[in-house]
Amino acid sequence: LIKDIEDICNTTKVTKTQKVLSGKEQIKYFSPRTLLGANELLFHQEESIQVIAANTGSGVSKYYDGTVIKRLPFVYPQSYCDVSRVVEMRKLTEDTWGAALTLGEILTYCQAKTTSRYQAIAKHLKLVANPSIRAVGTLGGNLALALKHHDFPSDVFLLLETLGAKADVLFRGGIRKSIYLKDLRALTSIQFFLIVSINLPPIHPNEFMLSHKVAQRHVNAHAIISIGLYVHQLLTTVDTKKKLIGVSLCYGMSGSKDGFMRAIQAERCLENTELGDDVALQSTLAALEPVVQAAGVDKASMVRSMFFKLMLEASMKITGDIAPKLRRAATFPERPVSRGRWITSGATNPNFYPVSKPNTHKLSALAQVTGTACYTDDIPRHNPTLFGAFVLSTSVGTLESLDSSKCSDEMIVITAEVLAQNGFENSMTDEEGVLTFIGGDVLFAGQRLAIVLAKTRAHAEQGARLVSISITPNKTSPILSIEDAIAAKSFFSNVPERKKVGAPFQEFLKDDVVVVQGTAACGHQAHFYLEQQVCRAILDDNEVMRIDLASQDVHTVAKTVATCLKWPQARVEAVSTRSGGAYGGKCSRSVPTACAAAMASVLQGCAVSFSLPIEDNMMNLGSRR
C-alpha cells in the first residue's frame, strides 16, 4: 500500500485511485517524473485527464467557469496528472523558466538579479496572490488559467507577454513548438497541449522594463489595472537623448471579456521616438483612447494615468530630466509594512491596578497562533455523521419545483414539505423560514430551498448543485441597492414601532434652534470571517438536542431550534466554545444552519454537521444593507 504518494521518488509513473463524488466511479492520479512519461499519459489515453501541480487554480477557476456564480455542479476529470516533478519542466536559467517552477522560486531568482527586467518582474510578482500560494502555485498553472479563461487578469501572462516571451509547448505525437503566448489563446479551444517551459528573449545591455499594478488589496487581489512597458534597446543619440527601440506596451484589467490587451497602435507611436518627447506622448495617449474607452470611463482614466506615470518614471530613472513639479507624479504609491504600537500614557492609573493596567497580550493568542485552540469543526465527530449543504436559489420569483434525480442514491434531499410532513415548524420568524415551500416566493438569489445530506462534505456540496431548480421569474424590477429597496418600499415588517416618550424635542430648542439637513448612508456590509457558519447537532442519550456551533447568541439559537422541533426549550442545549471571527454575522445568522442541522439530525437519527463554503455563506447569510 502507498501511504503518502507525495513522498515517493525515482518513479516514472505513479497511480493512485480515490472515490469520485458520484460515489460510483474512481479518479486516477498519475505523477510522471519525465516529459516522456507525461506525454504517454496525456496523449495516449481515451479518458479525460487534467494537468495539475499544486492545483491552487481550483480556487480561482470556479469564479470564471460558472461554478460559483451560476452554482453549476463541480466537474471532475477521470484522471489527474501531476507534473510538478517532471524534470524537464523544472529548468531555471536566464532564458528558460520551466512551467513547473513555483512563482516563489521565480521571485527568488529575479530578486537576486540587478537588471531592470528582473527587478520589474520581482516587484510585480510580490503583488501576485500571497506567499503561501506563490510557494506552491506554478508558472504554467497561472498561464493555463489565463489561456482557459480569457477574462482572468493574469499578471504573470502580462509580464511575459510584455517581454515577448514564447512558450515551449508539447502537442500530441511528441511534437514541440515555440509559440508566442498571445497566439496560444487561439489554440486553447482547438487542441490539448502541455506548456513545458517559457523562453525569454535575450537580455540586451540597454533594455528597460517597468510594470505596475493597481488592486483593491496589497495581496490576494486581482488587478483592477496592470500595465507593463518593455523597451528592447535605449539608443543614445548624438545629443545624448534616449531613443526607444523595440517598444512593447501591455495592460490587463479585471471585469472585461479579455483580461489582457496589447496596445499595438500605442507601441507604434512610441517606436523610434525620444524618451520624454511630448508630441510622442500625446499621440500615444490618443492611440490608447479608442481601446481603453471600451473598458469604461473609470478604467480608461486609470489606464491613461498609469501610462503617463510610467513614462515619467522611465524618464526620471533613465535620464533624470524631469520637471521638479512632476517628480511626485513619477512615483507609484507603495504600501508600507504594517505596524502597530500601544499608547497607554494618560489612560492608566497605578493606584487602581489591576483596573486600567494594560494587558500586553490576548490571553488566548498563544493557543490560536499555535493551532491548539479548539473550534467547532475541531470537535471529534460522532460515528456516524452526515454532512449537510444547502440548495440555494440563483434568481428570484416563484419556486415551481425541485428535481433531485441527478443525485446519487447515497444523497438525502430534505425539502420544506418533508419537514412539514414530519411535524417540524419551518418558520424561524415571521419573515424567514428555514427552507422554501414549492409555490413559495424566492425573494433573493441565495435563498435556502432544500438540504442535501451525504457521507462526506464534498458529496453534500456536489449534491446541492445537482438539484435542478425551476423558478418562475416575477415581473417586478430586481432590488439591487438600498435606494431600490426604499423606492419599492421593501422593508422588514417585524421592526418594533418606536414610541415617543417625554416632551417634544422642540421644547428644548426654544432659544437656540439649529436645523441640520442631509443624508447619512452606509454601504453594503459583508461579514468576512475566516470560520464560516458551522454547527453540529446530535440527540444525546438523555433525549436532549446538543448543538455545537460558532455563535454570538446561543440563547436565540436554542430558543429557535426548540420552536422548529416543537420541543420544550429545556431539551435543547446550544454550546459555543469560540468563534473564528463574527463581526455581528454570527448573531441571528447562525440560527438557520443550527435549525437545519437539528431537524435533519432528528430525521436521520444521527449526528449532522454543517460547515458552509464561503461562497454559500456569502450568498445566503454573509451580508446586510
C-alpha positions as CSV (number, residue, x, y, z in Angstrom):
1,L,0.0,0.0,0.0
2,I,1.1,3.5,-0.8
3,K,0.5,5.6,2.3
4,D,1.7,9.0,1.0
5,I,2.1,9.4,-2.7
6,E,3.9,12.8,-2.4
7,D,6.9,11.1,-0.7
8,I,7.6,8.6,-3.5
9,C,10.7,9.4,-5.5
10,N,12.5,7.9,-8.6
11,T,9.3,6.6,-10.1
12,T,8.4,7.1,-13.8
13,K,4.7,6.7,-13.2
14,V,2.7,6.5,-10.0
15,T,-1.0,5.8,-9.8
16,K,-3.5,6.3,-7.0
17,T,-7.2,6.0,-7.1
18,Q,-9.8,7.6,-4.9
19,K,-13.6,7.8,-5.0
20,V,-15.2,10.4,-7.2
21,L,-18.1,12.5,-5.9
22,S,-20.7,10.4,-7.7
23,G,-19.9,7.6,-5.3
24,K,-19.6,5.0,-8.1
25,E,-16.6,5.9,-10.2
26,Q,-12.9,6.4,-9.3
27,I,-10.4,9.1,-10.1
28,K,-6.9,8.1,-11.1
29,Y,-3.9,10.0,-10.0
30,F,-0.6,10.0,-12.0
31,S,2.7,11.6,-11.1
32,P,5.2,11.2,-14.0
33,R,8.9,12.2,-13.5
34,T,9.9,12.7,-17.1
35,L,8.4,14.5,-20.1
36,L,8.2,11.2,-21.9
37,G,6.1,9.8,-19.1
38,A,3.8,12.8,-19.2
39,N,3.5,12.6,-23.0
40,E,2.3,8.9,-22.7
41,L,-0.2,9.8,-20.1
42,L,-1.7,13.0,-21.7
43,F,-1.9,11.9,-25.3
44,H,-2.4,8.2,-25.2
45,Q,-5.5,7.9,-23.0
46,E,-9.1,8.0,-24.1
47,E,-10.4,9.1,-20.8
48,S,-10.4,12.8,-19.7
49,I,-7.3,13.9,-17.8
50,Q,-6.5,17.2,-16.0
51,V,-3.0,18.5,-15.6
52,I,-2.2,19.8,-12.1
53,A,0.8,20.8,-10.0
54,A,-0.4,22.3,-6.7
55,N,-4.0,22.7,-8.0
56,T,-4.2,26.2,-6.5
57,G,-6.1,27.2,-9.6
58,S,-9.2,25.4,-8.4
59,G,-9.7,28.3,-6.0
60,V,-9.7,30.8,-8.9
61,S,-11.2,28.9,-11.8
62,K,-14.5,28.3,-10.1
63,Y,-15.2,32.1,-10.3
64,Y,-14.9,32.0,-14.1
65,D,-16.5,28.8,-15.1
66,G,-19.9,29.3,-13.5
67,T,-19.4,27.0,-10.6
68,V,-19.9,29.8,-8.1
69,I,-22.0,32.4,-9.9
70,K,-24.4,30.0,-11.6
71,R,-23.9,27.3,-9.0
72,L,-23.2,24.7,-11.6
73,P,-22.2,21.2,-10.4
74,F,-18.5,20.5,-10.0
75,V,-17.0,18.7,-13.0
76,Y,-14.3,16.2,-12.2
77,P,-12.0,14.5,-14.7
78,Q,-11.4,10.8,-14.8
79,S,-7.7,11.3,-14.2
80,Y,-5.2,13.8,-12.7
81,C,-1.7,14.1,-14.0
82,D,0.6,15.9,-11.5
83,V,3.6,17.4,-13.5
84,S,5.2,19.2,-10.5
85,R,8.1,16.7,-10.6
86,V,8.8,16.4,-14.3
87,V,12.5,17.2,-14.6
88,E,12.3,19.0,-17.9
89,M,9.6,21.3,-16.5
90,R,11.8,22.3,-13.6
91,K,14.6,24.0,-15.5
92,L,15.6,27.5,-14.4
93,T,18.1,29.6,-16.4
94,E,18.4,33.1,-17.6
95,D,16.5,32.4,-20.7
96,T,14.3,29.4,-19.8
97,W,11.8,29.1,-17.0
98,G,10.2,25.7,-16.5
99,A,6.4,25.6,-16.3
100,A,6.5,23.5,-13.1
101,L,8.6,26.2,-11.3
102,T,6.7,27.9,-8.5
103,L,6.1,31.6,-8.6
104,G,8.1,31.8,-5.3
105,E,11.1,30.2,-6.9
106,I,10.9,32.6,-9.9
107,L,10.5,35.5,-7.5
108,T,13.6,34.5,-5.5
109,Y,15.6,34.1,-8.7
110,C,14.6,37.5,-10.0
111,Q,15.3,39.3,-6.7
112,A,18.9,38.1,-7.0
113,K,19.3,39.9,-10.3
114,T,20.0,43.6,-10.8
115,T,18.8,44.3,-14.3
116,S,15.6,46.3,-14.8
117,R,13.9,43.3,-16.4
118,Y,14.2,41.1,-13.3
119,Q,13.6,43.8,-10.8
120,A,10.3,44.8,-12.5
121,I,9.2,41.2,-12.6
122,A,10.2,40.6,-8.9
123,K,8.4,43.8,-7.8
124,H,5.2,42.8,-9.7
125,L,5.3,39.1,-8.5
126,K,5.2,40.3,-4.9
127,L,1.7,41.5,-5.6
128,V,0.5,38.2,-7.1
129,A,-1.6,36.0,-4.7
130,N,0.3,35.7,-1.3
131,P,3.5,34.0,-0.1
132,S,1.7,30.7,0.7
133,I,0.2,30.4,-2.8
134,R,3.4,31.6,-4.5
135,A,5.2,28.8,-2.6
136,V,3.2,26.1,-4.4
137,G,1.4,27.7,-7.4
138,T,3.3,27.2,-10.6
139,L,4.2,29.4,-13.6
140,G,2.5,27.0,-16.0
141,G,-0.6,26.8,-13.9
142,N,-1.1,30.6,-13.8
143,L,-0.7,30.8,-17.6
144,A,-3.1,27.9,-18.1
145,L,-5.8,29.8,-16.2
146,A,-5.2,32.8,-18.4
147,L,-5.4,30.7,-21.6
148,K,-8.6,28.9,-20.4
149,H,-10.4,31.9,-19.0
150,H,-9.6,35.0,-21.2
151,D,-11.2,37.3,-18.6
152,F,-8.8,36.2,-15.9
153,P,-6.4,39.2,-15.4
154,S,-3.1,37.2,-15.1
155,D,-0.2,39.4,-14.0
156,V,2.2,36.6,-15.0
157,F,0.8,36.5,-18.5
158,L,1.0,40.3,-18.8
159,L,4.7,40.3,-17.7
160,L,5.8,37.6,-20.1
161,E,3.8,39.0,-23.0
162,T,5.3,42.4,-22.3
163,L,8.7,40.8,-22.6
164,G,7.8,39.0,-25.8
165,A,8.3,35.6,-24.3
166,K,7.5,32.3,-26.1
167,A,6.1,29.1,-24.7
168,D,7.7,25.7,-25.4
169,V,4.6,23.6,-26.0
170,L,4.2,19.8,-26.2
171,F,1.5,18.6,-28.6
172,R,0.1,15.2,-29.4
173,G,2.7,12.9,-31.0
174,G,5.6,14.4,-29.1
175,I,5.7,17.5,-31.3
176,R,7.2,20.5,-29.6
177,K,6.8,24.1,-30.8
178,S,7.8,27.5,-29.6
179,I,4.8,29.8,-29.7
180,Y,4.1,33.4,-28.5
181,L,1.7,33.4,-25.6
182,K,-0.9,35.5,-27.3
183,D,-1.0,33.0,-30.2
184,L,-1.7,30.2,-27.7
185,R,-5.1,31.6,-26.9
186,A,-6.4,30.7,-30.3
187,L,-5.3,27.1,-29.8
188,T,-6.7,26.6,-26.4
189,S,-10.2,25.8,-27.6
190,I,-9.0,23.7,-30.6
191,Q,-6.5,21.2,-29.2
192,F,-4.9,19.9,-26.0
193,F,-1.3,20.8,-25.2
194,L,1.2,21.0,-22.4
195,I,3.3,24.1,-21.6
196,V,6.8,22.7,-20.9
197,S,8.7,26.0,-20.3
198,I,8.8,29.7,-21.1
199,N,11.6,31.0,-23.3
200,L,12.6,34.6,-22.6
201,P,14.2,36.9,-25.2
202,P,18.0,37.5,-24.8
203,I,18.9,40.3,-22.4
204,H,20.1,43.5,-24.2
205,P,22.5,45.6,-22.2
206,N,20.4,48.8,-22.8
207,E,17.0,47.3,-22.4
208,F,14.5,48.7,-19.9
209,M,11.3,47.4,-18.3
210,L,8.7,48.8,-15.9
211,S,5.3,47.4,-14.7
212,H,2.7,48.4,-12.1
213,K,-0.5,47.0,-10.6
214,V,-3.5,48.7,-9.0
215,A,-5.7,46.4,-6.9
216,Q,-8.2,46.6,-4.0
217,R,-5.7,45.0,-1.6
218,H,-2.0,44.5,-1.3
219,V,-2.2,40.8,-1.7
220,N,-4.8,38.2,-2.7
221,A,-6.5,40.6,-5.2
222,H,-6.9,40.6,-9.0
223,A,-5.6,43.6,-10.8
224,I,-8.1,46.4,-11.4
225,I,-5.5,47.6,-13.8
226,S,-2.0,46.3,-14.6
227,I,0.4,47.8,-17.1
228,G,3.8,46.8,-18.5
229,L,6.3,48.6,-20.6
230,Y,9.4,47.0,-22.2
231,V,11.9,48.7,-24.4
232,H,14.3,46.3,-26.0
233,Q,17.0,49.0,-26.6
234,L,17.6,52.5,-25.4
235,L,19.7,54.0,-28.2
236,T,21.7,57.1,-27.2
237,T,21.5,59.8,-29.9
238,V,24.1,62.5,-30.9
239,D,22.5,65.0,-28.5
240,T,22.6,62.4,-25.7
241,K,18.8,61.8,-25.9
242,K,17.4,58.2,-25.4
243,K,15.6,56.8,-28.4
244,L,13.1,53.9,-27.8
245,I,13.7,50.9,-30.0
246,G,11.5,47.8,-29.8
247,V,8.7,49.0,-27.6
248,S,6.1,46.7,-26.0
249,L,3.1,48.1,-24.1
250,C,0.5,45.8,-22.5
251,Y,-2.2,46.2,-19.9
252,G,-4.7,44.0,-18.2
253,M,-7.8,44.6,-16.2
254,S,-10.5,42.7,-14.3
255,G,-14.1,42.7,-15.3
256,S,-13.6,42.7,-19.0
257,K,-14.1,39.9,-21.5
258,D,-10.4,40.0,-22.2
259,G,-8.2,40.3,-19.1
260,F,-5.1,41.1,-21.3
261,M,-4.7,43.6,-24.1
262,R,-1.7,44.6,-26.3
263,A,-1.6,48.3,-27.2
264,I,-0.2,47.9,-30.7
265,Q,-1.1,51.3,-32.0
266,A,0.4,53.0,-28.9
267,E,3.6,50.9,-29.4
268,R,3.9,52.3,-33.0
269,C,3.5,55.9,-31.7
270,L,6.4,55.3,-29.3
271,E,8.7,53.4,-31.6
272,N,11.8,55.3,-32.6
273,T,10.9,58.4,-30.6
274,E,12.9,60.1,-27.9
275,L,12.1,59.4,-24.3
276,G,10.2,62.4,-22.8
277,D,9.1,63.6,-26.2
278,D,5.8,65.5,-25.5
279,V,4.5,65.0,-29.1
280,A,5.0,61.2,-28.9
281,L,3.4,61.1,-25.5
282,Q,0.3,62.9,-26.7
283,S,0.0,60.8,-29.8
284,T,0.4,57.6,-27.7
285,L,-2.4,58.7,-25.4
286,A,-4.6,59.4,-28.4
287,A,-3.9,56.0,-29.8
288,L,-4.8,54.4,-26.4
289,E,-8.2,56.2,-26.3
290,P,-10.4,54.0,-28.6
291,V,-9.1,50.8,-26.9
292,V,-9.4,51.9,-23.3
293,Q,-12.8,53.5,-23.7
294,A,-14.4,50.1,-24.2
295,A,-13.4,49.3,-20.6
296,G,-15.5,52.1,-19.1
297,V,-14.8,55.7,-18.1
298,D,-13.1,54.9,-14.8
299,K,-10.8,52.3,-16.0
300,A,-10.0,54.3,-19.2
301,S,-8.9,57.1,-16.9
302,M,-6.8,54.8,-14.8
303,V,-5.0,53.4,-17.9
304,R,-4.2,56.8,-19.2
305,S,-2.9,57.9,-15.8
306,M,-0.8,54.8,-15.3
307,F,0.8,55.1,-18.7
308,F,1.6,58.8,-18.1
309,K,3.1,57.9,-14.7
310,L,5.0,55.0,-16.3
311,M,6.6,57.3,-18.9
312,L,7.5,59.9,-16.2
313,E,9.1,57.2,-14.1
314,A,11.1,56.0,-17.1
315,S,12.4,59.5,-17.8
316,M,13.3,60.1,-14.1
317,K,15.2,56.7,-13.8
318,I,17.0,56.8,-17.1
319,T,17.8,60.5,-17.8
320,G,16.8,62.3,-14.6
321,D,15.5,65.0,-17.0
322,I,12.1,65.7,-15.4
323,A,10.5,68.9,-14.1
324,P,10.5,69.1,-10.3
325,K,6.7,69.6,-10.2
326,L,6.3,66.2,-12.0
327,R,8.7,64.2,-9.8
328,R,6.0,63.1,-7.4
329,A,3.8,62.0,-10.2
330,A,6.6,59.8,-11.5
331,T,6.4,57.5,-8.4
332,F,3.6,55.0,-7.7
333,P,2.4,54.8,-4.1
334,E,3.6,51.8,-2.3
335,R,2.0,50.3,0.8
336,P,4.5,50.2,3.7
337,V,4.9,47.3,6.1
338,S,2.1,47.2,8.6
339,R,3.0,48.0,12.2
340,G,1.3,48.9,15.4
341,R,2.1,50.1,18.9
342,W,0.4,50.5,22.2
343,I,-0.1,54.1,23.7
344,T,-1.3,53.9,27.3
345,S,0.0,57.2,28.6
346,G,-2.8,59.1,30.4
347,A,-5.1,56.0,30.2
348,T,-3.7,54.2,33.2
349,N,-3.6,54.8,37.0
350,P,-1.3,52.6,39.1
351,N,-3.5,53.4,42.2
352,F,-6.3,51.3,40.6
353,Y,-4.4,48.3,39.2
354,P,-5.3,45.8,38.0
355,V,-8.1,48.1,36.7
356,S,-6.7,50.1,33.8
357,K,-3.4,48.1,33.8
358,P,-2.5,47.4,30.1
359,N,-2.6,43.8,29.1
360,T,0.2,43.2,26.6
361,H,-1.2,40.1,25.0
362,K,-4.5,38.4,24.4
363,L,-5.0,35.5,26.8
364,S,-6.0,33.0,24.1
365,A,-3.5,34.3,21.5
366,L,-0.9,31.6,22.1
367,A,-3.4,28.8,21.6
368,Q,-4.8,30.4,18.4
369,V,-1.5,31.0,16.7
370,T,-0.1,27.6,17.6
371,G,-3.2,25.8,16.3
372,T,-4.1,24.2,19.6
373,A,-7.2,26.3,20.1
374,C,-10.3,24.1,19.5
375,Y,-13.0,25.4,17.2
376,T,-16.4,23.9,16.4
377,D,-15.1,22.0,13.4
378,D,-12.3,20.5,15.6
379,I,-14.6,18.7,17.9
380,P,-14.3,14.9,17.4
381,R,-17.1,13.6,15.2
382,H,-19.6,11.0,16.2
383,N,-20.0,7.9,14.2
384,P,-22.0,8.0,12.0
385,T,-22.1,11.7,11.0
386,L,-23.9,13.0,7.9
387,F,-22.8,16.3,6.3
388,G,-25.2,18.9,5.1
389,A,-25.3,21.6,2.4
390,F,-28.0,24.0,1.3
391,V,-29.6,24.1,-2.2
392,L,-29.6,27.8,-2.9
393,S,-31.5,29.9,-5.5
394,T,-29.8,31.8,-8.2
395,S,-32.7,34.0,-9.2
396,V,-36.0,35.4,-7.7
397,G,-39.6,34.6,-8.4
398,T,-41.9,31.7,-7.5
399,L,-40.4,28.3,-6.7
400,E,-42.1,25.8,-9.1
401,S,-40.2,22.5,-8.5
402,L,-37.0,20.9,-7.2
403,D,-35.7,17.9,-9.1
404,S,-33.1,15.7,-7.3
405,S,-33.0,12.8,-9.8
406,K,-29.4,13.6,-10.7
407,C,-28.3,13.0,-7.1
408,S,-26.8,9.6,-6.2
409,D,-28.7,7.1,-4.0
410,E,-26.3,7.9,-1.1
411,M,-27.5,11.5,-1.1
412,I,-30.6,12.5,1.0
413,V,-32.6,15.5,-0.1
414,I,-34.8,17.3,2.5
415,T,-37.3,19.9,1.4
416,A,-39.7,22.2,3.4
417,E,-42.5,19.7,2.6
418,V,-40.5,16.9,4.2
419,L,-40.1,18.9,7.3
420,A,-43.8,19.7,7.5
421,Q,-44.8,16.1,6.9
422,N,-42.6,15.1,9.9
423,G,-44.2,17.6,12.2
424,F,-41.5,20.3,12.3
425,E,-42.0,24.0,12.2
426,N,-40.3,25.5,9.2
427,S,-40.6,29.2,10.2
428,M,-37.9,30.7,12.3
429,T,-39.5,34.1,12.4
430,D,-42.5,35.8,10.7
431,E,-40.2,36.9,7.9
432,E,-37.9,33.9,7.4
433,G,-38.2,30.2,7.1
434,V,-35.5,27.5,7.2
435,L,-36.4,26.3,3.7
436,T,-38.8,27.4,1.0
437,F,-42.0,25.6,0.1
438,I,-42.9,24.7,-3.5
439,G,-45.1,27.6,-4.7
440,G,-43.4,30.0,-2.2
441,D,-41.7,33.3,-3.0
442,V,-38.0,33.3,-3.7
443,L,-37.0,36.8,-2.6
444,F,-33.3,36.8,-3.3
445,A,-30.5,34.9,-5.0
446,G,-29.1,32.7,-2.4
447,Q,-32.3,31.8,-0.6
448,R,-32.4,28.3,1.0
449,L,-34.6,25.9,-0.9
450,A,-33.6,22.4,0.4
451,I,-31.0,20.5,2.3
452,V,-28.7,17.7,0.9
453,L,-27.1,15.2,3.3
454,A,-24.3,12.9,2.4
455,K,-21.5,10.9,4.0
456,T,-18.8,13.5,3.2
457,R,-18.9,17.3,3.0
458,A,-17.8,17.2,-0.7
459,H,-20.6,14.8,-1.6
460,A,-23.1,17.1,0.1
461,E,-21.9,20.2,-1.7
462,Q,-21.9,18.4,-5.0
463,G,-25.4,17.1,-4.4
464,A,-26.7,20.6,-3.6
465,R,-25.5,21.7,-7.1
466,L,-27.0,18.6,-8.8
467,V,-30.6,19.5,-7.7
468,S,-32.4,21.2,-10.6
469,I,-34.4,24.3,-9.6
470,S,-37.3,25.7,-11.5
471,I,-38.3,29.3,-10.6
472,T,-40.8,31.4,-12.5
473,P,-39.4,35.0,-12.6
474,N,-41.6,37.7,-11.2
475,K,-42.3,40.9,-13.2
476,T,-41.0,43.3,-10.6
477,S,-37.7,45.0,-11.0
478,P,-34.8,43.5,-9.1
479,I,-33.8,45.3,-5.9
480,L,-30.1,45.7,-6.0
481,S,-29.4,48.7,-3.7
482,I,-30.8,50.4,-0.6
483,E,-32.3,53.1,-2.9
484,D,-34.1,50.4,-4.9
485,A,-35.5,49.0,-1.6
486,I,-36.7,52.4,-0.4
487,A,-38.4,53.1,-3.8
488,A,-40.1,49.6,-3.7
489,K,-41.0,50.1,0.0
490,S,-39.3,46.7,0.7
491,F,-38.8,46.8,4.5
492,F,-38.8,44.3,7.3
493,S,-42.3,44.3,8.7
494,N,-41.2,42.9,12.1
495,V,-39.3,46.0,13.2
496,P,-40.9,47.2,16.5
497,E,-42.7,50.5,16.4
498,R,-40.9,53.4,18.0
499,K,-42.9,55.2,20.7
500,K,-42.4,58.9,21.6
501,V,-41.7,59.4,25.3
502,G,-41.5,62.7,27.1
503,A,-41.8,66.2,25.9
504,P,-41.3,67.1,22.2
505,F,-37.7,67.9,21.4
506,Q,-38.8,71.4,20.2
507,E,-39.3,72.3,23.9
508,F,-35.6,72.1,24.5
509,L,-34.7,74.2,21.5
510,K,-36.8,77.2,22.0
511,D,-34.0,79.7,22.4
512,D,-31.4,78.2,20.1
513,V,-32.9,76.3,17.1
514,V,-30.4,74.5,14.9
515,V,-31.7,72.8,11.8
516,V,-29.4,70.2,10.2
517,Q,-30.4,68.6,7.0
518,G,-28.7,65.9,4.9
519,T,-28.4,62.2,4.4
520,A,-26.3,59.6,6.2
521,A,-25.7,56.5,4.2
522,C,-23.9,53.3,4.8
523,G,-22.9,50.9,2.0
524,H,-23.3,47.2,1.7
525,Q,-21.6,45.4,4.6
526,A,-20.1,41.9,4.3
527,H,-19.4,39.7,7.3
528,F,-16.0,38.3,6.1
529,Y,-14.9,36.0,8.9
530,L,-12.4,33.1,8.3
531,E,-14.5,30.5,10.1
532,Q,-17.8,30.2,8.2
533,Q,-21.2,29.3,9.6
534,V,-20.5,25.9,11.2
535,C,-22.6,23.7,13.6
536,R,-23.0,20.1,14.6
537,A,-26.3,18.6,16.0
538,I,-26.8,15.3,17.8
539,L,-29.5,13.9,20.1
540,D,-27.8,12.6,23.2
541,D,-28.7,9.7,25.5
542,N,-31.0,12.0,27.6
543,E,-33.1,12.9,24.5
544,V,-31.5,16.4,24.6
545,M,-30.6,18.0,21.3
546,R,-27.0,19.3,21.7
547,I,-25.8,21.8,19.2
548,D,-22.2,22.8,19.0
549,L,-21.7,25.9,16.9
550,A,-20.0,29.2,16.4
551,S,-22.5,31.8,17.6
552,Q,-22.7,35.1,19.3
553,D,-26.2,34.4,20.6
554,V,-26.7,30.8,21.8
555,H,-29.9,31.7,23.6
556,T,-31.6,32.7,20.4
557,V,-30.3,29.6,18.7
558,A,-31.6,27.3,21.4
559,K,-35.0,29.1,21.5
560,T,-35.4,28.9,17.7
561,V,-34.3,25.3,17.4
562,A,-36.8,24.3,20.1
563,T,-39.5,26.2,18.1
564,C,-38.6,24.4,14.9
565,L,-38.6,21.0,16.7
566,K,-41.7,21.8,18.7
567,W,-39.9,20.7,21.8
568,P,-39.6,22.4,25.2
569,Q,-36.5,24.7,25.3
570,A,-35.1,22.6,28.2
571,R,-34.5,19.8,25.6
572,V,-32.2,22.0,23.5
573,E,-28.6,22.8,24.5
574,A,-26.6,25.2,22.4
575,V,-22.9,25.5,23.1
576,S,-20.3,27.9,21.5
577,T,-16.7,27.4,22.6
578,R,-15.2,30.1,20.4
579,S,-15.8,31.8,17.1
580,G,-13.3,32.3,14.4
581,G,-14.4,35.8,13.6
582,A,-18.0,37.1,13.5
583,Y,-18.4,40.9,13.4
584,G,-22.1,40.5,14.1
585,G,-22.5,37.9,11.4
586,K,-23.0,35.1,13.9
587,C,-25.9,36.6,15.9
588,S,-29.1,35.8,14.1
589,R,-27.2,34.5,11.1
590,S,-26.0,31.4,13.0
591,V,-29.6,30.3,13.5
592,P,-30.6,28.8,10.1
593,T,-27.8,26.3,10.0
594,A,-28.5,25.2,13.6
595,C,-32.2,24.7,12.9
596,A,-31.4,22.8,9.7
597,A,-28.9,20.5,11.4
598,A,-31.2,19.8,14.4
599,M,-34.2,18.8,12.3
600,A,-32.0,16.7,9.9
601,S,-30.4,15.0,12.9
602,V,-33.8,14.0,14.3
603,L,-35.0,12.8,10.9
604,Q,-31.9,10.6,10.3
605,G,-31.2,9.6,13.8
606,C,-27.6,10.5,13.8
607,A,-25.2,13.5,14.1
608,V,-25.5,16.1,11.3
609,S,-22.7,18.6,10.6
610,F,-22.9,21.8,8.6
611,S,-19.8,23.9,7.5
612,L,-20.8,26.2,4.8
613,P,-18.4,27.0,1.9
614,I,-17.5,30.7,1.8
615,E,-19.5,31.2,-1.4
616,D,-22.7,29.7,0.0
617,N,-22.2,31.6,3.2
618,M,-21.9,34.9,1.5
619,M,-24.8,34.3,-0.9
620,N,-27.2,33.2,1.9
621,L,-26.1,34.7,5.2
622,G,-23.0,36.8,4.9
623,S,-24.1,40.3,4.3
624,R,-26.6,43.0,5.1
625,R,-27.6,46.5,4.0
